[in-house]
Amino acid sequence: MTIGREPIEYLGDEYERLKEEGLTWEPRELQGPSEPTSLVEGRQVIVLCSNNYLNLSTHPRVVDAMIAATEKYGAGAGSDRSIAGDMSLHRALDRRLAEFKGAPASLTFQTGYMTNQGIVSQLAGAGDLYVSDELNHGSIIDGIRLTKADKAIYRHKDVDDLARIMEEAETHQPTYEHIWIVTDGVFSMDGDLAPLPQIAEIAAEHGAGVYVDDAHGEGVLGEGGRGIVNHFGLTRDQVHAEMGTFSKAFGIVGGHISGSEELINFSMNKARTWLLSGALPPGVAAATVAAIDVMTENPERVERVWDNRAYFLDKMKELGFDTGHSETPIVPIMCGDSKTAKELADFVWQEGIYVLPIVYPMVARDKARIRVQLCSEHTTDQLDTAVQAFRKGGEQLALI
């Protein structure tokens, strides 16, 4: 007896449905380095959709460090760090990162996604509770889903709703053994900031841990780009786990968790994404150390990101665009439905601007947008060109 349909046939049908609804992701081919202007599908265009906030991916010191380490240590580490791939370069990166973050210890992972999934899936279990912002990143959501802990979702950035949930948790029977409040630091689709001081205060009142995903905050927030904990002047007694990634402002790839020695020892022995995955290539580890050094020695790069953000945001608001609730160099251009967002992205592409539409399920169905991300090396002329492209596209699509 045949059950269901051909194993592969329905996949094609689902893809066609997504296309019809304007919900497919269609990235363009980058044919050169990630820079403020790049060669994309045969055209030199202004790039406004890169996570490369400080433009470190092509910095000579970062590139040279990767080349030198690769020549000395080889292309790969040869194994998981937990088995036979724990090189001196990996340990040097852990130490340098902890110093940069102002934390007792740090541990690097292969990606930011793997950091969240590996650690969040282990911090809590049966008899525990996760309390999560409704707009947290998918890697946090997936990590929580892998646990047997209870889950509670509070309204986005709503500290009153968070406090209500925590009060209710106090009366739960049986009593929760551990409670963790988990939040993005910078919410990647809206560019707004978590109210971390208030979250930390509520957590302290209830004896809960605080876990923050600072992927889009590092290199952007805090002294010299040290991130959201530094930005708000919080301590490691207030924020217990600070996650980050090297694939954004650092300009490379990888992830980390920073916090107490106890947190790092726990993660090394419990996070399966760290235990069971090959170590970062030695060149990547060395390049990341170099990126931290450049970031530390050149804080003006961080200042230029904010200058560019302010300039672009003011211009777009003057034109009448809805820029959502941006508080960072992530500036959403709200479009409403997915097809309008795609049409705007296609229009400005013809004008020499590379951006991508953000559509469901990354955002709600009626909250499609273009996500603009400003970098330190964008020039005023480039930003003016982008603003004029958006003006023409916005007028044509009746967005302004």
C-alpha positions in Angstrom: 0.0 0.0 0.0 1.3 3.5 -0.9 1.0 6.1 1.8 1.0 9.8 0.9 2.8 11.3 -2.1 6.2 10.8 -3.7 8.8 11.7 -1.1 10.2 14.6 -3.1 7.2 15.8 -5.1 5.6 17.8 -2.3 8.9 19.8 -1.7 8.6 21.3 -5.2 5.0 22.1 -4.6 5.7 23.8 -1.4 8.4 25.9 -3.0 6.1 27.0 -5.8 3.5 28.0 -3.1 6.1 30.1 -1.4 7.0 31.8 -4.7 3.3 32.5 -5.4 2.9 34.2 -2.0 6.2 36.2 -2.4 7.8 34.4 0.5 10.9 32.9 -1.0 14.4 34.0 -0.2 16.5 34.9 -3.4 19.9 36.0 -2.4 22.1 37.5 -5.2 25.6 36.2 -6.0 28.4 38.2 -4.5 31.4 38.0 -6.9 34.0 39.8 -4.8 34.7 40.8 -1.2 32.1 42.2 1.1 32.6 45.9 1.0 30.5 49.1 1.0 30.4 48.7 -2.8 30.8 45.2 -4.2 30.5 43.3 -7.5 27.2 41.5 -7.3 25.9 39.5 -10.4 28.2 41.5 -12.7 27.4 44.9 -11.3 29.2 47.2 -9.0 26.6 48.2 -6.4 26.2 49.9 -3.0 25.7 47.2 -0.4 23.3 48.0 2.4 22.4 44.5 3.6 25.7 43.3 5.1 26.4 42.4 8.7 30.0 43.6 8.2 29.4 46.7 10.3 33.1 47.7 10.8 34.2 46.4 7.4 36.8 44.2 9.0 36.5 41.3 6.7 38.9 42.9 4.2 41.1 44.7 6.8 44.8 44.0 5.9 45.7 43.0 9.5 42.8 40.6 9.6 43.5 39.1 6.2 47.2 38.8 6.9 46.6 37.1 10.3 44.4 34.5 8.6 47.0 33.8 5.9 49.9 33.5 8.3 48.0 31.2 10.7 46.8 29.0 7.8 50.4 28.7 6.5 51.7 27.8 9.9 48.8 25.6 11.3 47.1 24.3 8.2 43.6 24.8 6.7 41.7 22.9 9.4 42.0 21.9 13.0 41.7 18.2 12.3 39.1 17.4 14.8 36.6 18.7 17.4 38.1 20.9 20.1 36.8 18.3 22.6 38.9 15.6 21.0 42.1 16.6 19.2 41.5 19.9 17.6 42.0 22.3 20.6 44.9 24.4 19.3 46.8 27.1 21.0 45.2 29.6 18.6 41.7 28.6 19.9 42.8 29.1 23.5 44.4 32.4 22.7 41.2 33.6 21.1 39.2 32.5 24.2 41.5 34.5 26.4 41.6 37.6 24.1 37.8 37.6 23.8 37.3 37.4 27.5 39.6 40.3 28.0 37.7 42.3 25.4 34.3 41.5 26.8 35.4 42.2 30.4 34.4 38.6 31.4 36.1 36.0 33.5 36.1 33.6 30.6 34.9 33.0 27.1 34.4 29.9 24.9 34.3 30.1 21.1 31.9 28.0 18.9 31.7 27.4 15.1 28.8 29.7 14.6 26.5 32.0 16.6 23.6 29.8 15.8 25.4 26.8 17.2 26.3 28.7 20.3 22.7 29.5 21.2 21.4 26.1 20.2 24.1 24.3 22.1 24.0 26.2 25.3 20.3 27.1 25.6 19.3 23.5 25.0 21.4 22.6 28.1 21.0 25.4 30.6 17.5 24.3 31.7 15.5 21.1 31.7 12.6 19.4 33.3 11.5 21.3 36.4 13.0 24.6 35.1 11.5 27.6 33.2 12.6 29.6 30.2 11.1 33.1 29.9 11.7 34.5 26.4 11.0 37.7 24.4 8.5 37.0 21.7 10.8 38.3 19.0 13.9 36.4 20.0 16.2 34.9 17.3 15.3 31.5 15.8 18.4 30.0 17.3 17.2 30.8 20.8 13.7 29.5 19.9 15.2 26.2 18.6 17.4 25.8 21.6 14.5 26.2 24.0 12.4 23.7 21.9 15.1 21.1 22.5 14.6 21.2 26.2 12.0 19.7 28.6 11.8 23.0 30.5 8.6 24.9 30.7 8.4 28.0 28.4 6.8 31.4 28.9 6.8 34.1 26.2 6.6 37.8 27.2 5.4 40.6 24.9 8.3 42.2 23.0 10.3 44.4 25.3 7.4 44.6 27.8 9.0 44.6 31.2 5.6 44.7 32.9 4.5 41.5 31.1 7.9 40.0 32.1 7.3 41.0 35.7 3.8 39.4 35.6 5.2 36.1 34.3 7.9 36.1 36.9 5.4 36.7 39.7 3.2 33.8 38.5 6.3 31.6 38.3 6.9 32.2 42.0 3.6 30.4 42.8 4.2 27.5 40.4 4.0 24.0 41.9 6.2 22.2 42.1 8.6 25.1 42.6 10.9 25.8 39.6 14.5 24.8 40.3 16.0 27.2 37.8 14.6 30.1 35.8 16.4 31.8 32.8 15.2 35.0 31.1 16.5 35.0 27.5 16.6 38.0 25.2 18.2 39.3 22.1 20.3 42.4 22.8 19.7 44.0 19.5 16.6 42.6 17.7 17.9 41.9 14.3 14.7 42.6 12.3 13.8 45.9 13.9 17.1 47.2 15.2 15.7 48.0 18.6 17.4 47.4 22.0 16.3 45.1 24.8 15.6 46.9 28.1 18.5 45.0 29.6 18.8 46.9 32.9 15.1 46.4 33.7 15.3 42.7 32.7 18.4 42.3 35.0 16.5 44.0 37.9 13.5 41.7 37.5 15.7 38.7 37.3 17.5 39.6 40.5 14.2 40.0 42.3 13.3 36.4 41.5 16.7 34.7 41.5 16.7 34.1 37.8 19.6 33.9 35.3 19.9 36.4 32.4 21.1 35.2 29.0 21.5 37.8 26.2 22.2 37.3 22.5 24.4 40.2 21.6 25.1 39.2 18.0 24.2 42.6 16.5 25.5 44.6 19.5 29.2 43.6 19.4 31.2 46.0 17.5 28.4 48.5 17.6 27.4 49.1 21.2 29.5 49.9 24.2 33.1 51.2 24.6 35.0 50.3 21.4 32.2 47.9 20.4 32.3 45.7 23.6 28.6 45.1 23.4 25.4 45.6 25.2 26.4 44.6 28.7 29.2 47.2 28.6 26.8 49.7 26.9 24.4 49.6 29.9 27.2 49.4 32.5 26.0 46.1 33.8 28.0 43.5 35.7 28.5 39.8 35.3 26.4 39.4 38.5 23.5 41.0 36.6 23.9 39.4 33.2 25.1 35.8 33.6 25.6 34.7 30.0 26.5 36.9 27.0 26.4 35.3 23.6 27.9 36.8 20.5 29.0 36.0 17.0 32.1 36.8 14.8 30.1 36.8 11.5 28.9 40.4 11.9 31.0 43.3 13.2 34.1 41.1 13.6 33.8 40.3 9.8 34.6 36.6 10.0 32.6 33.6 11.3 32.1 31.8 14.6 30.3 32.4 17.9 31.1 32.6 21.6 29.7 32.6 25.1 31.2 34.9 27.7 30.6 34.8 31.5 31.8 33.1 34.6 34.3 30.2 34.7 31.4 28.0 35.9 29.4 28.9 32.7 32.4 28.1 30.4 33.2 24.8 32.1 29.5 23.8 32.0 29.3 24.7 28.3 32.5 22.8 27.4 31.0 19.6 28.9 27.4 20.0 28.0 26.9 21.9 24.7 26.8 19.2 22.0 27.3 21.7 19.2 30.7 22.4 20.7 31.5 18.9 21.7 30.5 17.2 18.4 31.6 19.7 15.7 34.9 20.4 14.1 36.9 23.3 15.6 37.2 26.7 13.8 39.9 26.6 11.2 43.1 28.1 12.7 43.1 30.9 10.3 39.7 32.0 11.4 40.8 32.0 15.1 43.8 34.1 14.3 41.8 36.5 12.1 39.3 37.0 14.9 42.0 37.9 17.4 43.3 40.4 14.8 39.8 41.8 14.4 39.5 42.4 18.2 42.8 44.2 18.1 41.8 46.4 15.3 38.4 47.1 16.9 40.2 48.0 20.2 42.8 50.3 18.6 40.4 52.0 16.2 37.2 53.0 18.1 36.5 55.6 15.5 35.2 52.9 13.3 32.4 52.4 15.7 31.8 56.1 15.8 31.5 56.2 12.0 28.9 53.5 12.0 26.7 55.6 14.2 27.4 58.8 12.2 26.3 57.0 9.0 23.2 55.6 10.8 22.1 59.0 12.0 22.6 60.5 8.5 20.7 57.8 6.6 17.9 57.6 9.2 17.3 61.3 9.2 17.2 61.5 5.4 14.7 58.6 5.2 12.5 60.0 7.9 12.5 63.4 6.0 11.1 61.6 3.0 8.3 60.1 5.0 9.4 56.4 5.2 8.3 54.3 8.2 11.6 53.2 9.8 10.0 51.3 12.6 11.6 51.4 16.0 15.3 51.4 15.1 17.8 52.3 17.8 20.9 50.9 16.1 22.6 50.8 12.6 19.8 48.3 11.6 17.2 50.5 9.9 14.0 48.8 8.7 12.1 50.3 5.8 8.6 49.1 6.5 6.6 47.9 3.5 3.7 46.0 4.8 3.1 43.0 2.5 5.9 40.8 1.2 5.3 41.6 -2.5 5.7 45.3 -1.9 9.0 44.7 -0.1 10.3 42.6 -3.0 9.2 45.2 -5.5 11.0 47.9 -3.6 14.2 45.8 -3.4 14.0 45.1 -7.1 13.5 48.8 -7.9 16.5 50.0 -5.9 18.6 47.1 -7.3 18.1 48.7 -10.8 19.3 51.9 -9.2 22.5 50.2 -8.0 21.5 49.5 -4.4 21.7 45.9 -3.1 19.3 45.2 -0.3 17.1 42.2 0.4 13.4 42.0 1.4 12.7 40.5 4.8 9.4 38.5 4.6 7.4 36.0 6.6 8.3 33.8 8.5 11.3 36.1 9.5 8.7 38.7 10.3 4.9 38.8 10.6 3.0 38.6 7.3 2.0 42.2 7.4 5.4 43.5 8.6 7.6 42.9 5.6 10.4 45.3 5.2 13.7 46.2 3.7 16.4 45.8 6.3 19.2 48.4 5.8 22.4 47.9 7.7 24.9 50.7 7.8 28.7 50.2 7.9 31.6 52.3 9.0 33.1 52.8 5.5 29.9 53.9 3.7 30.5 57.4 2.3 28.0 60.3 2.4 27.8 60.2 -1.4 26.9 56.5 -1.3 24.2 57.1 1.3 22.8 60.0 -0.7 22.6 57.7 -3.8 20.8 55.1 -1.8 18.4 57.7 -0.3 17.5 58.9 -3.8 16.9 55.4 -5.0 14.6 54.7 -2.1 12.8 58.0 -2.8 12.0 57.1 -6.3 11.0 53.5 -5.4 8.9 54.7 -2.4 7.0 57.2 -4.6 6.3 54.6 -7.2 5.0 52.1 -4.7 3.1 54.7 -2.7 5.1 54.1 0.4 5.8 57.9 0.8 
